[in-house]
Amino acid sequence: MEKEVILTPEGYRKLEEELEELKTVKRREVAERIKQAIEFGDISENSEYEDAKNAQAFIEGRILTLEKMLRNARVINEGDIHTDEVSLGSRVLLKDLEFGDEVEYSIVGTAEADPAQNKISNVSPVGKAILGRRKGEIVEVDVPAGKLRYQILDIH
């Protein structure tokens, strides 16, 4: 059985857009690059041809990956998101109890996780620690550097 991919509606849409871009634009671009490289002559020592073939292999692999992800996707609907406890799709405001900083995270599936955008996976240390917790609770998170302590300030 193939692994379920948990996505928000936005994440699903982004994967669909990337897939469409790869199939309609990037495939044509790389095919044109291959055609031009072949026109240069001997392809056995043609670095442009080799680069284009590598790009084509990457694009085709990514297309297969995206198609599989979308086929196995479970989209989190607005109705699945709770504001009384942290769940997939929640946006959670946390206060770092050691430094006093506040940070807001969106809890998403692993396919959408992007820490730079404050989107953390439900299986990340912080994500696991806060899932199922309620506003006001204090959670401890084991990380390689020790323990982090957060208070859940808000869930939306």
C-alpha positions as a Markdown table, in Angstrom:
| # | Residue | x | y | z |
|---|---|---|---|---|
| 1 | Met | 0.0 | 0.0 | 0.0 |
| 2 | Glu | 1.3 | 3.4 | -0.9 |
| 3 | Lys | 1.9 | 6.0 | 1.8 |
| 4 | Glu | -0.8 | 8.6 | 2.4 |
| 5 | Val | 0.3 | 12.2 | 1.8 |
| 6 | Ile | -1.4 | 14.7 | 4.0 |
| 7 | Leu | -1.9 | 18.1 | 2.4 |
| 8 | Thr | -3.7 | 21.4 | 3.0 |
| 9 | Pro | -5.9 | 22.7 | 0.2 |
| 10 | Glu | -3.1 | 25.2 | -0.6 |
| 11 | Gly | -0.4 | 22.5 | -0.6 |
| 12 | Tyr | -2.5 | 20.3 | -3.0 |
| 13 | Arg | -3.0 | 23.3 | -5.3 |
| 14 | Lys | 0.7 | 24.1 | -5.3 |
| 15 | Leu | 1.6 | 20.5 | -6.2 |
| 16 | Glu | -0.9 | 20.5 | -9.0 |
| 17 | Glu | 0.5 | 23.8 | -10.4 |
| 18 | Glu | 4.1 | 22.5 | -10.2 |
| 19 | Leu | 3.0 | 19.3 | -12.0 |
| 20 | Glu | 1.2 | 21.3 | -14.8 |
| 21 | Glu | 4.3 | 23.6 | -15.2 |
| 22 | Leu | 6.6 | 20.5 | -15.5 |
| 23 | Lys | 4.3 | 18.8 | -18.0 |
| 24 | Thr | 3.5 | 21.7 | -20.2 |
| 25 | Val | 6.5 | 24.1 | -20.0 |
| 26 | Lys | 9.5 | 22.4 | -18.7 |
| 27 | Arg | 9.1 | 19.2 | -20.8 |
| 28 | Arg | 8.9 | 21.4 | -24.0 |
| 29 | Glu | 11.9 | 23.5 | -22.9 |
| 30 | Val | 14.1 | 20.4 | -22.3 |
| 31 | Ala | 13.0 | 18.7 | -25.5 |
| 32 | Glu | 14.0 | 21.8 | -27.4 |
| 33 | Arg | 17.4 | 21.8 | -25.6 |
| 34 | Ile | 17.9 | 18.2 | -26.6 |
| 35 | Lys | 17.0 | 18.9 | -30.2 |
| 36 | Gln | 19.4 | 21.8 | -30.4 |
| 37 | Ala | 22.2 | 19.7 | -28.8 |
| 38 | Ile | 21.7 | 17.0 | -31.4 |
| 39 | Glu | 22.0 | 19.5 | -34.2 |
| 40 | Phe | 25.5 | 20.3 | -32.9 |
| 41 | Gly | 26.6 | 16.9 | -34.2 |
| 42 | Asp | 28.4 | 14.1 | -32.3 |
| 43 | Ile | 26.4 | 13.6 | -29.1 |
| 44 | Ser | 29.0 | 11.3 | -27.5 |
| 45 | Glu | 31.1 | 14.3 | -26.5 |
| 46 | Asn | 28.4 | 16.9 | -26.4 |
| 47 | Ser | 28.0 | 18.4 | -22.9 |
| 48 | Glu | 24.9 | 20.4 | -23.9 |
| 49 | Tyr | 23.2 | 17.1 | -24.9 |
| 50 | Glu | 24.3 | 15.4 | -21.6 |
| 51 | Asp | 23.0 | 18.4 | -19.5 |
| 52 | Ala | 19.7 | 18.4 | -21.3 |
| 53 | Lys | 19.3 | 14.6 | -20.9 |
| 54 | Asn | 20.0 | 15.0 | -17.2 |
| 55 | Ala | 17.5 | 17.8 | -16.9 |
| 56 | Gln | 14.9 | 15.6 | -18.7 |
| 57 | Ala | 15.5 | 12.7 | -16.3 |
| 58 | Phe | 15.1 | 15.0 | -13.3 |
| 59 | Ile | 11.8 | 16.5 | -14.7 |
| 60 | Glu | 10.4 | 13.1 | -15.5 |
| 61 | Gly | 11.3 | 11.8 | -12.1 |
| 62 | Arg | 9.7 | 14.8 | -10.4 |
| 63 | Ile | 6.5 | 14.4 | -12.5 |
| 64 | Leu | 6.2 | 10.8 | -11.4 |
| 65 | Thr | 6.8 | 11.8 | -7.7 |
| 66 | Leu | 4.1 | 14.6 | -7.9 |
| 67 | Glu | 1.6 | 12.3 | -9.6 |
| 68 | Lys | 2.1 | 9.7 | -6.9 |
| 69 | Met | 1.8 | 12.3 | -4.1 |
| 70 | Leu | -1.4 | 13.7 | -5.6 |
| 71 | Arg | -2.9 | 10.2 | -6.1 |
| 72 | Asn | -2.2 | 9.4 | -2.5 |
| 73 | Ala | -3.2 | 12.8 | -1.1 |
| 74 | Arg | -5.6 | 13.3 | 1.8 |
| 75 | Val | -6.6 | 16.9 | 1.8 |
| 76 | Ile | -7.3 | 18.5 | 5.2 |
| 77 | Asn | -10.5 | 20.4 | 4.9 |
| 78 | Glu | -11.4 | 23.5 | 6.9 |
| 79 | Gly | -13.9 | 21.4 | 8.9 |
| 80 | Asp | -11.1 | 19.0 | 9.9 |
| 81 | Ile | -9.2 | 21.8 | 11.7 |
| 82 | His | -10.1 | 22.4 | 15.3 |
| 83 | Thr | -9.5 | 25.5 | 17.3 |
| 84 | Asp | -9.9 | 23.8 | 20.7 |
| 85 | Glu | -6.9 | 21.6 | 20.2 |
| 86 | Val | -3.9 | 21.4 | 17.9 |
| 87 | Ser | -4.5 | 19.3 | 14.8 |
| 88 | Leu | -3.2 | 19.0 | 11.3 |
| 89 | Gly | -3.9 | 22.3 | 9.5 |
| 90 | Ser | -3.9 | 24.3 | 12.8 |
| 91 | Arg | -2.0 | 27.6 | 13.1 |
| 92 | Val | -0.5 | 27.7 | 16.6 |
| 93 | Leu | 1.0 | 30.6 | 18.5 |
| 94 | Leu | 3.7 | 29.4 | 20.9 |
| 95 | Lys | 5.7 | 31.3 | 23.5 |
| 96 | Asp | 9.3 | 30.1 | 24.1 |
| 97 | Leu | 9.4 | 29.9 | 27.9 |
| 98 | Glu | 13.2 | 30.3 | 28.1 |
| 99 | Phe | 13.6 | 33.3 | 25.9 |
| 100 | Gly | 10.1 | 34.8 | 25.8 |
| 101 | Asp | 9.9 | 34.8 | 22.0 |
| 102 | Glu | 6.6 | 34.1 | 20.3 |
| 103 | Val | 6.4 | 32.1 | 17.1 |
| 104 | Glu | 3.4 | 31.0 | 15.0 |
| 105 | Tyr | 3.5 | 27.7 | 13.2 |
| 106 | Ser | 1.2 | 26.0 | 10.7 |
| 107 | Ile | 1.0 | 22.2 | 11.3 |
| 108 | Val | 1.2 | 20.5 | 8.0 |
| 109 | Gly | 2.1 | 17.0 | 6.6 |
| 110 | Thr | 5.7 | 16.2 | 5.7 |
| 111 | Ala | 5.2 | 16.9 | 2.0 |
| 112 | Glu | 4.4 | 20.6 | 2.8 |
| 113 | Ala | 6.8 | 21.2 | 5.6 |
| 114 | Asp | 8.9 | 24.4 | 5.1 |
| 115 | Pro | 10.4 | 25.7 | 8.4 |
| 116 | Ala | 11.5 | 28.9 | 6.6 |
| 117 | Gln | 7.8 | 29.6 | 6.1 |
| 118 | Asn | 6.9 | 28.5 | 9.6 |
| 119 | Lys | 5.2 | 25.4 | 8.3 |
| 120 | Ile | 6.2 | 22.4 | 10.4 |
| 121 | Ser | 5.4 | 18.8 | 9.9 |
| 122 | Asn | 3.2 | 16.8 | 12.2 |
| 123 | Val | 6.1 | 14.4 | 12.7 |
| 124 | Ser | 8.7 | 17.1 | 13.6 |
| 125 | Pro | 9.7 | 17.2 | 17.2 |
| 126 | Val | 7.6 | 20.4 | 17.9 |
| 127 | Gly | 4.7 | 19.2 | 15.7 |
| 128 | Lys | 4.5 | 15.9 | 17.5 |
| 129 | Ala | 4.8 | 17.6 | 20.9 |
| 130 | Ile | 1.9 | 20.0 | 20.4 |
| 131 | Leu | -0.6 | 17.8 | 18.4 |
| 132 | Gly | -3.7 | 17.2 | 20.5 |
| 133 | Arg | -2.7 | 19.8 | 23.1 |
| 134 | Arg | -4.9 | 22.8 | 24.1 |
| 135 | Lys | -4.5 | 26.5 | 24.5 |
| 136 | Gly | -2.6 | 27.4 | 27.7 |
| 137 | Glu | -0.8 | 24.0 | 28.0 |
| 138 | Ile | 3.0 | 23.9 | 28.4 |
| 139 | Val | 4.8 | 21.4 | 26.3 |
| 140 | Glu | 8.4 | 20.2 | 26.4 |
| 141 | Val | 10.1 | 19.2 | 23.2 |
| 142 | Asp | 13.2 | 17.0 | 23.2 |
| 143 | Val | 15.7 | 18.3 | 20.6 |
| 144 | Pro | 19.4 | 17.4 | 20.1 |
| 145 | Ala | 20.4 | 20.6 | 22.0 |
| 146 | Gly | 18.3 | 19.6 | 25.0 |
| 147 | Lys | 14.7 | 20.5 | 25.9 |
| 148 | Leu | 12.6 | 23.4 | 24.6 |
| 149 | Arg | 9.6 | 24.6 | 26.6 |
| 150 | Tyr | 6.6 | 26.2 | 24.9 |
| 151 | Gln | 3.3 | 27.5 | 26.1 |
| 152 | Ile | 0.4 | 27.3 | 23.6 |
| 153 | Leu | -1.0 | 30.8 | 23.4 |
| 154 | Asp | -3.5 | 30.4 | 20.6 |
| 155 | Ile | -4.9 | 27.9 | 18.1 |
| 156 | His | -6.6 | 29.0 | 14.9 |
